[in-house]
Amino acid sequence: MSLPTTPSQTVGPFFAIGLPWEGGPLAAAADVPGAMRIRGTVYDGAGTPVSDALVETWQADPEGRFADLHGHGGPSALAGFRGFARCGAEQGDGSFEIRTVKPGCLPGPHGARQAPHIDVSVFARGLLHRCVTRMYFADEHEANAADPVLASVPAARRETLLAAPIDGGYRFDIHLQGLKETVFFAL
């Protein structure tokens, strides 16, 4: 006996209505010294922008200290810096843009220093769990060369973690699959 295919029962995701956050893409206020924009697009394996992707970022300030959002964490002294941003689903075209500052170096394992980086999480349809990656800065050659996490990534794939300088900030595109697939970390 053969039965017809049943319709899809997918109900979500509802990122735009389920995960709004006051100030969304603003990890730093516009008047914070060194404020800049990071722009990018989330792509699927075919190179098509993912219209419902949501990107979250978490980072340190230029001194390598984190914002104290909820009564715990490191004490960033940078007024107007919160270190967290969430955006992407607003435009519906796969693009995202955050306003932030360039982070400083952080302590790493065994006394090593981690290069300036921003932790990035991606949520989108078809993903059962978020994808987690790091965005490093392509113009931080010396710090990147010494970073233990970046060094753990095969040399041919490191470029997928580097944000390119552009006018007013940086560009960091995220590829969920395919030839240009961004390196993601298992947490």
Residue frames as a rotation matrix with the C-alpha (Angstrom) as fourth column:
MET 1
0.582 0.813 0.000 0.00
0.813 -0.582 0.000 0.00
0.000 0.000 -1.000 0.00
SER 2
-0.590 -0.755 0.285 1.29
0.767 -0.634 -0.093 3.45
0.251 0.164 0.954 -0.88
LEU 3
0.419 0.700 -0.578 0.15
0.829 -0.554 -0.071 6.64
-0.370 -0.449 -0.813 0.79
PRO 4
0.572 -0.195 0.797 0.55
0.447 -0.741 -0.502 10.18
0.688 0.643 -0.337 -0.52
THR 5
-0.548 -0.826 -0.136 3.20
0.657 -0.323 -0.681 12.45
0.518 -0.463 0.719 0.96
THR 6
0.444 0.679 -0.585 1.95
0.893 -0.387 0.229 14.55
-0.071 -0.624 -0.778 3.84
PRO 7
0.650 -0.190 0.736 2.49
0.154 -0.915 -0.372 18.29
0.744 0.355 -0.566 3.87
SER 8
-0.445 -0.892 -0.079 5.37
0.392 -0.114 -0.913 19.79
0.805 -0.438 0.400 5.79
GLN 9
0.616 0.654 -0.440 4.67
0.664 -0.129 0.737 20.62
0.425 -0.746 -0.513 9.41
THR 10
-0.505 -0.855 -0.118 7.46
0.814 -0.427 -0.394 23.15
0.286 -0.295 0.912 9.85
VAL 11
0.584 0.769 -0.259 6.22
0.808 -0.519 0.280 25.97
0.081 -0.373 -0.925 12.03
GLY 12
0.750 -0.377 -0.544 9.27
-0.028 -0.839 0.543 28.19
-0.661 -0.392 -0.640 12.37
PRO 13
-0.415 -0.404 -0.815 11.75
0.909 -0.210 -0.359 29.62
-0.026 -0.891 0.454 12.74
PHE 14
0.674 0.659 0.336 10.40
0.615 -0.751 0.241 32.90
0.410 0.044 -0.911 14.01
PHE 15
-0.260 -0.900 -0.350 13.67
0.959 -0.200 -0.200 34.72
0.110 -0.388 0.915 14.63
ALA 16
-0.657 -0.044 0.752 12.37
0.228 -0.963 0.143 38.18
0.718 0.266 0.643 13.81
ILE 17
0.211 0.811 0.546 9.47
-0.458 -0.412 0.788 37.91
0.864 -0.416 0.285 16.27
GLY 18
0.841 0.173 -0.513 10.89
0.265 0.695 0.669 35.42
0.472 -0.698 0.538 18.76
LEU 19
0.234 -0.851 -0.470 14.34
0.969 0.167 0.181 36.85
-0.075 -0.497 0.864 19.42
PRO 20
0.499 -0.104 0.860 14.11
0.253 -0.932 -0.259 40.62
0.829 0.347 -0.439 19.29
TRP 21
0.137 -0.534 -0.834 16.57
0.987 -0.001 0.163 42.39
-0.088 -0.845 0.527 21.53
GLU 22
0.920 0.258 -0.294 16.60
0.268 -0.963 -0.009 46.06
-0.286 -0.070 -0.956 22.38
GLY 23
0.425 -0.783 -0.454 19.37
-0.640 -0.614 0.462 47.75
-0.640 0.095 -0.762 20.45
GLY 24
0.944 0.152 0.293 19.86
0.040 0.829 -0.558 44.58
-0.328 0.539 0.776 18.35
PRO 25
0.679 -0.680 0.275 22.87
0.620 0.332 -0.711 45.30
0.392 0.654 0.647 16.13
LEU 26
0.526 -0.451 0.721 24.52
-0.374 -0.884 -0.280 47.82
0.764 -0.123 -0.633 18.46
ALA 27
0.459 -0.480 -0.747 27.38
0.775 0.627 0.074 46.24
0.433 -0.613 0.660 20.39
ALA 28
-0.531 -0.594 -0.604 28.67
0.773 -0.631 -0.059 49.79
-0.347 -0.498 0.795 20.89
ALA 29
0.528 0.705 -0.474 27.02
0.475 -0.708 -0.523 53.18
-0.704 0.051 -0.709 20.77
ALA 30
0.722 -0.178 0.669 27.79
0.618 -0.268 -0.739 55.43
0.311 0.947 -0.084 17.80
ASP 31
0.767 -0.396 0.504 29.74
-0.414 -0.906 -0.081 57.89
0.489 -0.146 -0.860 19.97
VAL 32
0.810 -0.547 0.213 32.10
0.136 0.527 0.839 55.24
-0.571 -0.650 0.501 21.41
PRO 33
0.238 -0.796 -0.556 35.68
-0.838 -0.458 0.298 56.04
-0.492 0.395 -0.776 20.31
GLY 34
-0.778 -0.628 -0.031 36.65
-0.527 0.625 0.575 53.75
-0.342 0.464 -0.817 17.44
ALA 35
0.065 0.876 0.478 33.07
-0.140 0.483 -0.865 52.70
-0.988 -0.011 0.154 16.64
MET 36
-0.752 -0.299 -0.587 32.85
-0.628 0.056 0.776 50.92
-0.200 0.952 -0.230 13.29
ARG 37
0.418 0.909 -0.004 30.51
-0.829 0.379 -0.410 48.71
-0.372 0.175 0.912 11.30
ILE 38
-0.797 -0.494 0.347 30.89
-0.297 0.822 0.485 45.06
-0.525 0.284 -0.802 10.41
ARG 39
0.193 0.848 -0.493 28.83
-0.906 -0.039 -0.422 44.02
-0.377 0.528 0.761 7.40
GLY 40
-0.873 -0.475 0.113 28.26
-0.380 0.806 0.454 40.65
-0.307 0.353 -0.884 5.84
THR 41
0.128 0.882 -0.454 25.86
-0.961 0.223 0.163 38.16
0.245 0.415 0.876 4.32
VAL 42
-0.316 -0.111 0.942 24.99
-0.456 0.889 -0.048 34.60
-0.832 -0.445 -0.331 5.33
TYR 43
-0.146 0.170 -0.975 25.00
-0.972 0.159 0.174 32.22
0.185 0.972 0.142 2.33
ASP 44
0.672 0.354 0.651 23.76
-0.444 0.896 -0.030 28.66
-0.593 -0.269 0.759 1.89
GLY 45
0.010 -0.730 0.684 25.67
0.211 0.670 0.712 25.91
-0.977 0.137 0.161 0.06
ALA 46
0.291 0.175 0.941 24.50
0.943 0.115 -0.313 27.13
-0.163 0.978 -0.132 -3.35
GLY 47
-0.756 -0.650 0.077 25.75
0.655 -0.751 0.084 30.66
0.004 0.114 0.994 -2.68
THR 48
-0.069 0.829 0.555 22.25
0.377 -0.494 0.784 32.05
0.924 0.263 -0.278 -2.16
PRO 49
-0.740 -0.169 0.652 21.70
-0.453 -0.591 -0.667 34.49
0.498 -0.789 0.361 0.72
VAL 50
-0.564 0.539 -0.625 19.80
0.733 0.676 -0.078 32.92
0.381 -0.502 -0.777 3.63
SER 51
-0.261 0.517 0.815 16.85
0.070 -0.832 0.550 35.29
0.963 0.201 0.181 4.04
ASP 52
0.736 0.647 0.200 15.99
-0.167 -0.112 0.980 34.34
0.657 -0.754 0.026 7.62
ALA 53
0.023 -0.812 -0.583 19.47
0.704 0.427 -0.567 34.05
0.709 -0.398 0.582 9.12
LEU 54
0.936 0.162 0.312 20.08
-0.119 -0.691 0.713 35.61
0.331 -0.705 -0.627 12.50
VAL 55
0.076 -0.985 -0.158 23.61
0.438 0.175 -0.882 36.48
0.896 -0.002 0.444 13.62
GLU 56
0.994 0.110 -0.028 24.71
0.069 -0.390 0.918 37.04
0.090 -0.914 -0.395 17.21
THR 57
0.154 -0.984 0.084 28.10
0.206 -0.051 -0.977 38.41
0.966 0.168 0.195 18.20
TRP 58
0.985 -0.006 -0.175 29.91
0.172 -0.141 0.975 38.57
-0.030 -0.990 -0.138 21.54
GLN 59
0.318 -0.907 0.274 33.25
0.527 -0.071 -0.847 40.26
0.788 0.414 0.456 22.06
ALA 60
0.090 -0.436 -0.896 35.69
0.926 -0.295 0.237 42.06
-0.367 -0.850 0.377 24.31
ASP 61
0.946 0.149 -0.288 36.42
0.084 -0.970 -0.227 45.79
-0.313 0.190 -0.931 24.22
PRO 62
0.705 -0.710 -0.009 39.71
-0.226 -0.213 -0.951 47.25
0.673 0.672 -0.311 22.84
GLU 63
-0.038 -0.712 0.701 41.37
-0.977 -0.122 -0.178 46.49
0.212 -0.691 -0.691 26.21
GLY 64
-0.598 -0.160 -0.785 40.34
-0.215 0.976 -0.035 42.83
0.772 0.148 -0.618 26.07
ARG 65
-0.934 0.343 0.097 37.62
-0.051 0.141 -0.989 43.21
-0.353 -0.929 -0.115 28.71
PHE 66
-0.610 0.783 0.120 33.99
0.614 0.372 0.696 42.13
0.500 0.499 -0.708 28.41
ALA 67
-0.410 0.602 0.685 30.90
-0.537 -0.766 0.352 44.18
0.737 -0.224 0.638 29.21
ASP 68
-0.985 0.156 -0.080 29.13
0.150 0.514 -0.845 43.39
-0.090 -0.844 -0.529 32.46
LEU 69
-0.641 0.765 0.065 25.59
-0.243 -0.282 0.928 43.02
0.728 0.579 0.367 31.15
HIS 70
0.393 0.886 -0.246 23.94
-0.132 0.320 0.938 41.15
0.910 -0.337 0.243 34.02
GLY 71
0.740 -0.093 0.666 26.00
-0.668 -0.215 0.712 41.70
0.077 -0.972 -0.222 37.14
HIS 72
0.523 -0.652 0.549 28.76
0.138 0.701 0.700 39.28
-0.841 -0.290 0.456 36.17
GLY 73
0.727 -0.351 0.590 31.60
0.658 0.112 -0.745 39.18
0.196 0.929 0.313 33.66
GLY 74
-0.294 -0.948 -0.123 34.58
0.956 -0.293 -0.029 41.39
-0.009 -0.126 0.992 33.12
PRO 75
0.371 0.477 -0.797 34.43
0.594 -0.781 -0.191 45.09
-0.714 -0.403 -0.573 33.90
SER 76
-0.188 -0.367 0.911 34.79
0.925 -0.377 0.039 46.98
0.330 0.850 0.410 30.63
ALA 77
-0.296 0.005 -0.955 35.31
0.581 -0.793 -0.184 50.65
-0.758 -0.609 0.232 31.42
LEU 78
-0.979 -0.084 0.187 34.27
0.204 -0.485 0.851 51.72
0.020 0.871 0.491 27.90
ALA 79
-0.419 0.868 -0.266 31.03
-0.124 -0.345 -0.930 53.69
-0.899 -0.357 0.253 28.26
GLY 80
0.227 0.642 -0.733 28.45
-0.861 -0.220 -0.459 52.73
-0.455 0.735 0.502 25.63
PHE 81
-0.479 -0.435 -0.762 29.99
-0.724 0.687 0.063 49.29
0.497 0.582 -0.644 25.01
ARG 82
0.334 0.622 0.708 27.90
-0.881 0.474 0.000 46.19
-0.336 -0.624 0.706 25.66
GLY 83
-0.573 -0.807 0.143 29.79
-0.695 0.571 0.436 43.64
-0.433 0.151 -0.889 23.54
PHE 84
-0.565 0.470 0.678 26.69
0.450 0.865 -0.223 41.77
-0.691 0.179 -0.700 22.34
ALA 85
-0.512 0.471 -0.718 24.74
-0.768 -0.626 0.137 42.26
-0.385 0.622 0.682 19.12
ARG 86
-0.459 0.453 0.765 21.94
0.437 0.864 -0.249 40.36
-0.774 0.220 -0.594 17.39
CYS 87
-0.032 0.451 -0.892 20.77
-0.641 -0.694 -0.327 41.06
-0.767 0.561 0.311 13.85
GLY 88
-0.907 -0.411 0.090 20.10
-0.144 0.506 0.851 39.78
-0.395 0.759 -0.518 10.37
ALA 89
-0.515 0.765 0.386 16.47
0.821 0.570 -0.034 38.81
-0.246 0.299 -0.922 10.03
GLU 90
-0.111 0.507 -0.855 15.39
0.196 -0.832 -0.519 42.46
-0.974 -0.225 -0.007 9.87
GLN 91
-0.388 -0.122 -0.913 16.21
-0.731 -0.562 0.386 42.95
-0.561 0.818 0.129 6.18
GLY 92
0.518 0.639 0.568 15.21
-0.228 0.744 -0.628 39.47
-0.824 0.196 0.531 5.02
ASP 93
0.855 -0.242 -0.458 18.03
-0.470 0.008 -0.882 39.35
0.217 0.970 -0.107 2.47
GLY 94
0.738 -0.574 -0.355 20.66
0.589 0.804 -0.075 37.41
0.328 -0.154 0.932 4.42
SER 95
-0.062 -0.804 0.592 22.65
0.192 -0.592 -0.783 40.52
0.979 0.065 0.191 5.27
PHE 96
0.653 0.198 -0.731 23.71
0.754 -0.082 0.652 41.68
0.069 -0.977 -0.203 8.69
GLU 97
-0.033 -0.662 0.748 25.41
0.204 -0.738 -0.644 44.76
0.978 0.132 0.159 10.05
ILE 98
0.590 0.156 -0.792 26.59
0.802 0.005 0.598 45.49
0.097 -0.988 -0.122 13.56
ARG 99
0.478 -0.495 0.726 28.12
-0.279 -0.869 -0.409 48.59
0.833 -0.007 -0.553 15.09
THR 100
0.878 -0.274 -0.392 30.97
0.478 0.522 0.707 47.80
0.011 -0.808 0.589 17.43
VAL 101
0.584 -0.811 -0.034 34.62
-0.798 -0.581 0.162 48.49
-0.151 -0.068 -0.986 18.25
LYS 102
0.306 -0.565 -0.766 37.63
-0.327 0.693 -0.642 46.40
0.894 0.448 0.027 17.37
PRO 103
0.995 0.099 0.006 38.36
-0.043 0.373 0.927 44.08
0.090 -0.922 0.376 20.28
GLY 104
0.230 -0.956 0.181 41.74
-0.969 -0.242 -0.045 43.75
0.087 -0.165 -0.983 21.93
CYS 105
-0.359 -0.459 -0.813 43.82
-0.333 0.877 -0.347 40.64
0.872 0.146 -0.468 22.53
LEU 106
0.646 0.611 0.457 42.61
-0.693 0.219 0.687 38.16
0.319 -0.761 0.565 25.15
PRO 107
-0.339 -0.722 0.604 44.39
-0.862 0.495 0.108 35.71
-0.377 -0.484 -0.790 27.41
GLY 108
0.336 0.400 -0.853 44.41
-0.740 0.672 0.023 32.21
0.582 0.624 0.522 25.95
PRO 109
0.994 0.064 -0.093 45.23
-0.004 0.842 0.539 28.71
0.113 -0.535 0.837 27.17
HIS 110
0.518 -0.837 -0.176 48.64
0.847 0.474 0.241 28.10
-0.118 -0.274 0.954 28.80
GLY 111
0.065 -0.501 -0.863 49.52
0.404 -0.778 0.482 31.80
-0.913 -0.380 0.151 28.88
ALA 112
-0.637 -0.248 0.730 49.12
0.768 -0.122 0.629 32.30
-0.067 0.961 0.269 25.12
ARG 113
-0.566 0.466 -0.680 47.44
-0.227 -0.881 -0.415 35.43
-0.792 -0.080 0.605 23.77
GLN 114
-0.045 0.634 0.772 44.40
0.858 0.420 -0.295 35.20
-0.511 0.650 -0.563 21.52
ALA 115
-0.891 -0.245 0.381 44.24
0.436 -0.694 0.573 37.57
0.124 0.677 0.725 18.58
PRO 116
-0.643 0.724 -0.248 41.46
-0.515 -0.649 -0.560 40.16
-0.566 -0.233 0.791 18.49
HIS 117
-0.906 0.408 -0.115 38.32
0.181 0.618 0.765 38.31
0.383 0.673 -0.633 17.46
ILE 118
-0.399 0.874 0.278 34.55
-0.913 -0.350 -0.209 38.32
-0.086 -0.337 0.938 17.72
ASP 119
-0.865 0.223 0.449 32.58
0.138 0.967 -0.215 35.19
-0.482 -0.124 -0.868 18.60
VAL 120
-0.547 0.660 -0.516 29.76
-0.836 -0.403 0.372 34.64
0.038 0.635 0.772 16.09
SER 121
-0.645 0.476 0.597 26.67
0.194 0.858 -0.475 32.41
-0.739 -0.190 -0.647 16.28
VAL 122
-0.773 0.421 -0.474 24.39
-0.614 -0.309 0.726 31.81
0.159 0.853 0.498 13.30
PHE 123
-0.469 0.750 0.467 20.77
0.105 0.572 -0.813 30.66
-0.877 -0.332 -0.347 13.53
ALA 124
-0.570 0.340 -0.748 18.71
-0.814 -0.357 0.458 29.83
-0.111 0.870 0.481 10.42
ARG 125
0.569 0.821 0.048 16.06
-0.780 0.557 -0.285 27.54
-0.261 0.125 0.957 9.03
GLY 126
0.755 -0.221 -0.618 17.26
-0.211 0.810 -0.547 23.99
0.621 0.544 0.565 8.67
LEU 127
-0.425 -0.905 0.029 19.79
-0.274 0.099 -0.957 24.31
0.863 -0.415 -0.290 11.48
LEU 128
0.475 0.591 -0.652 18.90
0.424 0.496 0.758 22.25
0.771 -0.636 -0.015 14.53
HIS 129
0.452 -0.437 -0.777 21.67
0.776 -0.236 0.584 23.93
-0.439 -0.868 0.232 16.49
ARG 130
0.895 -0.191 -0.403 23.42
-0.285 -0.940 -0.186 27.24
-0.343 0.281 -0.896 16.05
CYS 131
0.556 -0.812 0.180 26.66
0.697 0.337 -0.633 27.34
0.453 0.477 0.753 14.07
VAL 132
0.882 -0.310 -0.355 29.52
0.086 -0.634 0.769 28.90
-0.463 -0.709 -0.532 16.03
THR 133
0.425 -0.788 0.446 32.57
0.793 0.087 -0.602 30.53
0.436 0.609 0.662 14.53
ARG 134
0.213 -0.428 -0.879 35.05
0.567 -0.678 0.467 33.32
-0.796 -0.598 0.099 15.15
MET 135
0.845 -0.032 0.534 35.73
0.433 -0.543 -0.719 36.41
0.313 0.839 -0.445 13.13
TYR 136
0.097 -0.890 -0.446 39.37
0.751 -0.228 0.620 37.49
-0.653 -0.395 0.646 13.12
PHE 137
0.796 0.135 -0.590 40.69
-0.145 -0.904 -0.402 40.66
-0.587 0.405 -0.700 11.50
ALA 138
0.797 -0.445 0.408 42.76
0.596 0.475 -0.647 40.23
0.094 0.759 0.644 8.32
ASP 139
0.492 -0.625 0.606 44.93
-0.106 -0.734 -0.671 43.24
0.864 0.266 -0.427 9.19
GLU 140
0.628 -0.284 0.724 46.12
-0.764 -0.048 0.643 41.71
-0.148 -0.958 -0.248 12.51
HIS 141
0.513 -0.428 -0.744 48.87
-0.415 0.635 -0.652 39.60
0.752 0.643 0.148 10.90
GLU 142
-0.539 -0.837 0.091 51.18
-0.466 0.206 -0.860 39.23
0.702 -0.506 -0.501 13.91
ALA 143
-0.434 0.455 0.778 48.43
-0.831 0.132 -0.540 38.52
-0.348 -0.881 0.321 16.44
ASN 144
0.644 0.711 -0.282 46.69
-0.763 0.569 -0.306 36.09
-0.057 0.412 0.909 14.07
ALA 145
0.179 -0.672 -0.718 49.93
-0.452 0.592 -0.667 34.17
0.874 0.444 -0.198 13.51
ALA 146
-0.812 -0.559 0.171 50.27
-0.368 0.263 -0.892 33.61
0.453 -0.787 -0.419 17.27
ASP 147
-0.078 0.877 0.474 46.62
-0.997 -0.067 -0.041 32.77
-0.004 -0.475 0.880 18.02
PRO 148
-0.817 -0.325 0.475 46.29
-0.393 0.919 -0.046 29.14
-0.421 -0.224 -0.879 19.25
VAL 149
0.066 0.908 0.415 42.70
0.062 0.411 -0.910 28.69
-0.996 0.086 -0.029 18.07
LEU 150
0.687 0.152 -0.711 43.37
-0.633 -0.355 -0.688 30.09
-0.357 0.922 -0.147 14.60
ALA 151
-0.342 -0.902 -0.262 46.52
-0.939 0.316 0.140 27.94
-0.044 0.293 -0.955 14.40
SER 152
-0.538 0.192 0.821 44.36
-0.176 0.926 -0.333 24.84
-0.824 -0.324 -0.464 15.05
VAL 153
0.640 0.764 -0.088 42.47
-0.170 0.029 -0.985 25.50
-0.750 0.645 0.148 11.78
PRO 154
0.174 -0.585 0.792 44.05
0.849 0.496 0.180 24.06
-0.498 0.641 0.583 8.61
ALA 155
-0.576 -0.553 -0.602 45.99
0.249 -0.820 0.515 26.83
-0.779 0.146 0.610 6.84
ALA 156
-0.919 0.212 0.331 43.90
0.322 -0.074 0.944 26.52
0.225 0.974 0.000 3.66
ARG 157
-0.023 0.996 -0.091 40.68
0.827 0.070 0.558 27.19
0.562 -0.062 -0.825 5.66
ARG 158
-0.406 -0.196 -0.892 41.83
0.820 -0.508 -0.262 30.10
-0.402 -0.838 0.368 7.87
GLU 159
-0.980 0.001 0.197 40.79
0.109 -0.828 0.550 32.68
0.163 0.560 0.812 5.28
THR 160
-0.209 0.978 -0.024 37.13
0.441 0.117 0.890 31.82
0.873 0.176 -0.456 6.01
LEU 161
0.328 0.283 -0.901 37.61
0.944 -0.072 0.322 33.32
0.026 -0.956 -0.291 9.48
LEU 162
-0.624 -0.692 -0.363 39.17
0.681 -0.710 0.182 36.62
-0.384 -0.133 0.914 8.36
ALA 163
0.600 0.780 -0.178 37.18
0.632 -0.599 -0.493 39.84
-0.491 0.183 -0.852 8.05
ALA 164
-0.216 -0.661 0.719 38.45
0.954 -0.301 0.010 42.13
0.210 0.688 0.695 5.30
PRO 165
-0.480 0.007 -0.877 38.90
0.403 -0.886 -0.228 45.84
-0.779 -0.463 0.423 5.95
ILE 166
-0.119 0.475 0.872 36.44
0.919 -0.279 0.278 48.03
0.375 0.834 -0.404 4.05
ASP 167
-0.631 -0.070 0.772 35.58
0.005 -0.996 -0.087 51.70
0.776 -0.051 0.629 4.27
GLY 168
-0.059 0.619 0.783 34.19
-0.821 -0.477 0.315 52.35
0.569 -0.624 0.536 7.75
GLY 169
0.372 0.208 0.905 34.83
-0.812 0.544 0.209 48.88
-0.449 -0.813 0.372 9.13
TYR 170
-0.764 -0.604 0.226 35.08
-0.476 0.765 0.434 45.27
-0.435 0.224 -0.872 7.97
ARG 171
0.209 0.778 -0.592 33.28
-0.945 0.316 0.082 42.72
0.251 0.543 0.802 5.80
PHE 172
-0.799 -0.376 0.469 32.71
-0.508 0.840 -0.192 39.17
-0.322 -0.392 -0.862 7.02
ASP 173
0.064 0.804 -0.591 30.58
-0.915 0.284 0.287 36.82
0.399 0.523 0.754 4.91
ILE 174
-0.417 -0.078 0.906 29.44
-0.627 0.746 -0.224 33.50
-0.658 -0.661 -0.360 6.35
HIS 175
-0.190 0.297 -0.936 29.00
-0.824 0.471 0.317 30.43
0.534 0.831 0.155 4.13
LEU 176
0.300 0.426 0.853 27.04
-0.879 0.472 0.073 27.63
-0.372 -0.772 0.516 5.80
GLN 177
0.473 -0.165 0.865 28.16
0.262 0.964 0.041 25.00
-0.841 0.207 0.499 3.26
GLY 178
0.990 0.017 0.143 29.95
0.144 -0.111 -0.983 24.61
-0.001 0.994 -0.112 -0.03
LEU 179
0.391 -0.905 0.167 33.41
0.707 0.179 -0.684 25.39
0.590 0.385 0.710 -1.37
LYS 180
-0.292 -0.483 0.825 33.71
-0.093 -0.844 -0.528 28.59
0.952 -0.231 0.202 0.67
GLU 181
0.576 0.663 -0.478 32.23
0.385 0.295 0.874 27.07
0.721 -0.688 -0.085 3.86
THR 182
0.227 -0.402 0.887 33.16
-0.734 -0.670 -0.115 29.05
0.640 -0.625 -0.447 6.95
VAL 183
-0.593 -0.450 -0.667 34.98
0.159 0.748 -0.645 27.06
0.789 -0.489 -0.372 9.63
PHE 184
0.398 0.741 0.541 32.60
-0.587 -0.248 0.771 26.30
0.705 -0.624 0.336 12.49
PHE 185
-0.700 -0.694 0.166 33.58
-0.520 0.337 -0.784 25.05
0.489 -0.636 -0.598 15.93
ALA 186
0.110 0.679 -0.726 31.95
0.257 0.686 0.681 22.21
0.960 -0.261 -0.099 17.86
LEU 187
-0.472 -0.218 0.854 31.10
-0.671 -0.539 -0.509 23.39
0.571 -0.814 0.108 21.37
